[in-house]
Amino acid sequence: MQNVVSQAPVPVRWDDRADLPGSHRPDDLPAVLGGRPAFANSLPFMRPTLPNWHTVSGAVQELFDTGMLTKGRHVRQFEEKVACYLGVRHAVAVSSCTAGLMLVYRALGLKGEVLVPSFTFMATVHPLLWLGVTPVFVDIDPHTWNVDPARLEEAITPRTTAIVAVHVFGNPANIEALEAIAARHNLLLLFDAAHGFGALHNGSPVGRYGAAEVFSTSPTKLLVTGEGGIVATNRDDLARRVRIGREYGNPGDYNSLFPGMNARMQEFSALLGLYSLDMLEHNAFQRNHLAEAYRTCLSAVPGITFQTVEPVNRSSYKDFSICIDPAAFGMTRDALRKALEAEGIHTRTYYVPPVHRHTACRALRAQQRPHLPVTEELAGRVLSLPIYSHMPVEVVTRVCDAIRRIHTYARHIRGRFPVPH
């Protein structure tokens, strides 16, 4: 699928408005047709939920006073509190989720072929390519948008050594099915849990499954450290190798045991994470409340469907995303996004292109010729709407009102935007 060429919509001439429905008042028309924008000041796609400055200022001042910016007590405390929350033996703080994945893949000695979804962020796959491991792309479930266990088992060959699943947008993957497949075929099971902190499966936090789960704590996530990541595992040896690996492979005697990297989390990041962890359950509750408001407001709009979250799960709702059926909604996902831009509403499209269509995977694509119809379709239809933990629910109502207006006037809007070619 090729991207739509970005250009401004064709302006509406006053003599074009004769066949518009309604009274034509600015409050009735979408902004792209000359109506009043839903947000005079643009609504951002996301904002990190941070602690009050007065709450953290004393601890930050202490960092400045002591000069202890790395390898201090805050990282250790953060790791201990995260491990306790997740219910795992080890939580290793790292500089990013990508670095965590690289260290885990390296520590486990992945080789041969590893099964991964293409409907994911590129960081799931890039560490495999760095290590010379071959990612094999697997299609996703059309309802949960996570990797499809049936398609995954079909893709297993004698060269397969591991499975890397993803909790897409914070929606837990089909953990039991994946565990059964991994056990049946003697494969390692790992989770790219970048979106998953704050998600629950059967009432327990995501993070305790497979050989390891690797989280992101960047500003778009529920648990925020600025930039950072966490490797969660119950395997003592794996945790030890990840800890050594984040220190250049140096166990402490300046004699590196294997090629490592600098993947340490900074003290300030860990300090921020400690305060963010205190707000986690509140943030998770708020995001689920906002997601439910979105579902309620948009459920009757033709052509809009939602990611299925199974009853045994709680999504973190790192993102709240909708899927657009162009025929039923009246325009494409990309046209809706442009119309929402005119309303002052920022959105994002995921994952465009899906990873198997990235230039970095061109040789793999030519070799494997992956058939991923659900991935391809969703990449052209999924739109992520604004959501952040301290966003008022009234904002959801205004976003939904704008979407409903755009749907009402879809016939008049869609011709004013370029179409995919």
N, C-alpha and C positions, 0 to 999 in steps of 0.2 A: 504494500500500500504506500503510495506516495503522499507527501504532505500537501495540503492545500497551499497554494501560493498566497502569501499574506498581502492583502491590499484593502484599502478602505471601501466600505459599501457604497453602492451607487446612491447618491443623494435623492431624496424624495422631492419631486416638484409639486407645488400646490395643486396643479391640475391633475395630479395622480391620485388625489385623496378622495375623489368623488365616490369611489366604490368601497371605501373603508367602512367597516361596521362601527356602530357606536356613535357617540355624539362628537367625536373628534376632539374633545377637550384634551389638553396636555396630560391630565391625570389618567386618561383612558388609553392613550396611545403608548406603545413601547417607545423608548428613547430613540431607537434607530429610525423610527418613522416621525420623529419630531416631538415626541412626548417629553415629559419631565423625567429626568433620570431618577431611578429609585434611590440612588445615593449621590448627593451633591459632592461629597468628599468620598473618594473611592474606598470601597470596602476591600481590605486586603484578603488574600487567600488564607493566610495564617498569621498568627502572632504567637510567639512563645509565651507561656504562662510562667512568669518569674516571681520569686519572693519579693516582698516589700524591701526596698533598699535599706530602710532603717533596721530591719531584722538582721540583715547580713553584713552591714557596714563594719561592725566591730570585728567580726572574724576576718573580713577582707583587710582591714587595717593591720591586723595581727600578721597576716601574710607579708604585707609590705614591711612591717617592723622587723620580722625575723629573717626575711629574705628566703624563706623555705618555700620555693615555688614548685618543687618537684620532689618525689620520693619521700613525702612526709606523712603525717598521721591522718590527714583527711582522706587520702586515697585508701588507706587501710580501713578506716571507719566506713567509708562508702562501700567497699567490697564486703565487709562483714554485714552491713545492714541489707544490702541487696541480696546476698546469699540467704539471709534469714527470711526476707520477704518471699523469695522464690522457692524456698524450701530445698536448696541444693547445698552440696558440700563446698562448692567453690564458685565464686564470682570474681573474675579477673578483669580489672578495669584496663582498658586500652584506649588508644588515641582516636580510634574510629571503628565502626562496624566492619569496614573493609579490611583494616589491619587485623581485626579479630578473626575474620574469615581466613585471611592469608595464614595467620599463625596456626589456626586449627587445622586447615587443610594440610599444611606442612607438617605439623606435629603428628598427624594421623597417617602420614605417608600415602596420601591419595595418589592413585596411578590409574592407568587405563582409561576407562570411560566412567563418567559420573552423570547421572540423570538429573536434569534441572528443568524448571519451567522457563519459558521465554517471556512470559508475562510477569516481569519482575524488573527491579532496578539492575543496572549493569554490574553493580558491585557483587552480585551473587556469582557472576560468571568470571569476571576479570581475574580474581585470584587463581582460579583453575588454569586459565591461560598462562598466567605468570609461571605457574609450576609445571607447565607442559602437559597438563591433564586435559583430556578431551571432554568437553561438555556435550551431552546428547540432549537435545531439546524435546520436551514432552508437552502435550497439549493440556489444557486446563478444563475444569468442570464449568459448564456454562452458567451455573447458579451461584456457587460459592466463589468462583474465580480463582480458586486454588488448584494446584496440580491434581489431575484426575488419576486416582489410583489405578483404575482399569487400564488407561492408556500407558501409565508408567510401567505396569507389570509386563505389558506387551513389548515394551522397549528394552527389556533386560536381555543381555547377551552374555556369553562367557567372558567378555572383556569388561563388563560392568563391575565396579567395585564399591560404589556408594550412591546414595540418594541425597540430594539437597532440596528440601522442600521450603516453601515460603508461606508465612502468614500474611497474605496480601491485604494491605490496608488495615492490618491488625485483626483480621478475621482468622481464627485458628484453623489450620489445615486439618484434614481428616487423619488425626494422629493414630488412632487404633488401626486403621486400614494400612497406613504406611508402616507402622511397626510390624504388622503381620507379614507384609511383603518383604521387608528387610530381613525378618527372621527366617522366612521361607527360603530365601535365596542367599542367606549368609552375607548380607550387605551392611555396610555402615549406614546409619541414618543420622543426618544432620539437619538443623533448621536455621535458615536465615530468618531470624526473628527481629529484623531491623524495625519493623512496625509494631512489634508484639508486646512491648512492655505495658502492662496494665490489662492485657487480655487474660481471660480465664477459660479453662477447659474443665468441665465437671467440677466447677467451684474452686479449682486450684490454679495458681498463676502459671501461664505459659512460661517455659524456661527450664523445665525439669525433664524434658523428653529427648530421646535420641542420645547419641554420644555427646552432643553439645548443642546449645542454642546460642546464637550470637545476636546481641541487641545493638541498636543504634540509640544514642542519646543526643542527637543533633536537635536544633531548635524546633523542628516540625513535630517532634515526638512528645509523648506525655511526660516522660522522664527526661529532663533537660540538663545537660552539663556544658552547653555551648557547642563543643564538638567532643565526641567520644563514643565509646562502645563498651560492651560487657560480654565476656565469654562466660557462660553458665554451664557447669558440668558437674557430674558426680564422680568423674574419673580422676583419681589422684594423679596418676602419671601424666595425663593430658594437661591438667591444670599446671603441673610443675613445668612441663615443656613450654606452655604458653607464657608463663611468667618469665622463664629464662629467655624465650624468644623475643619478648618485648624489650629485653635489655641486651640486644645485639647477640643473643645466644650466650651471654656471659653469666655463669651461675654465681659470680661474686668474687672469683679469684683472678679475673682478667684473662682467663683461658677459655675462649668461646668453645662450646661443645658442638655447635652447628651454626650455619649462617643464620643470623638473626636480623633484627631491625630495631629502630627506635620507635616503639609504639606505646610509650608510657603516657598515662593520663596525667595532666597537670593538677597541682594542688587546688588551684582556683576552680577548675572544672569539677573536681570531686566535691569541693565545698558547695558549689551550686547544686550538684546532684543530691547532696544530703538534704538540703532544704526542699528540693523538688520532690524527693521521695516522700517527705512528710505531707505533700499536697496530692500525692498520686491518686488515692482513692476518691478524693473529691473531684479531681480532674477527670477520672474515668467515668464517674457518675454523671458529671456535667456533659461530657461528650456523648454518652449514651442517651441522655435526655434530649440533647440537640438533634441527634440522629433520628430519634423517635418523632420529634417535631417535624423534621424534614419528610419522613415517611408519611406521616399523617397529612401534611399539607399537599404533598405531590401524588398521593396514591390514586387520586381520581383523574389525573392528567393522562390522556391517551399517549402511548408511546414511551412512557417512563417506567422502567423497572429498577429493582434494587438488588444489591448483593445479598445473597441468602446467608444469614447467620444461624447456625443450627441451635436448637433450644438448649443444648448442653454447654454452649459457648457464650462468652461475653467478648465482643470485639473491643479493641482499644479505640477504634475509630480514629486512628492516626489520620485517615481521610474519610470523608463521607462522599461516596460516588454514586452517580446514577448512570443508567445505560439507556441510550436514546435509539429507538426504532424510528428511522427517518420517515417511513411510510405512514406510521400511525401518528407521530408527533407533528409532522408537516414540514420538517427541515432536518438537515444533518446535525450531528453533534457540533461540527466546526462552525456552522452557521449560528447555532444557538450560542456558542461561546462568544462569537463576535457581537451578537445582539446583547449579551450580558455585559460585555465590555462597555457598550454604549450606555448601559444602566449604571456604570461605575462599579461593577461586580467582577472581581478577579477570580478566575477559575484555572484549573490545570487539566491537561490531558495525559492520561497514563494508559499504556506505555507506548509511546509513539516515537520511533518505531519500536516494536518488540525486539528483544535483544538479538534474536537470530537474524534480524535484518540490519543490525549495526554493521558499519564498515569493518570494524574489528573482527567480525565473525564471517566475513565474506567467503573466505576459503572453506570454513566449516559448512556454510550454507551450500556451497557448490558440491561439497563432498557428501553431505547427509541428505540434502533435499528434503528438509523437514516438512511434514504435512500437518499444519497446526490451524485448522479452520476456526476453532473457537477463539484461539489467541488472536488471529488476524481480525476476526469480526469485532471482538471486544476492544481491541486497540483502536478501532475506528469509531467506537460508539460510547466509550466510558468518559464521563466528565466528572471531575472532582470539584465539589462546591466548597465555599468557605466554611471552615469549622476550626475553632480553637476553644480551649477550656473555659475562658472567661468571656466568651461571646454571648451577649444577651439573646434569649430565645426570640425576642421581637425582631432581631435581625433575620432569623430564619424565615419569619412570616413575610418580611419585605422581599427577601430573595425569591421565595415561592410565588408571591404575587407577581413579581417581574417575569418569572418563567411562565406563569399562566397567561399573562398578557401577551407574551411573545408567541405562545402556542395559538392563542386566539387569532392573532394577526399573521400566522405563519405563511399563509398564501401570499401575503403582500411583502413579506420580508425575504423569503428564500431566494427570490430572483435577483436580489440586490447584492448577493455574495457570490464569489467564485465557487465552483464546484470542483471536487477532486477529478483529476485527469491522469 
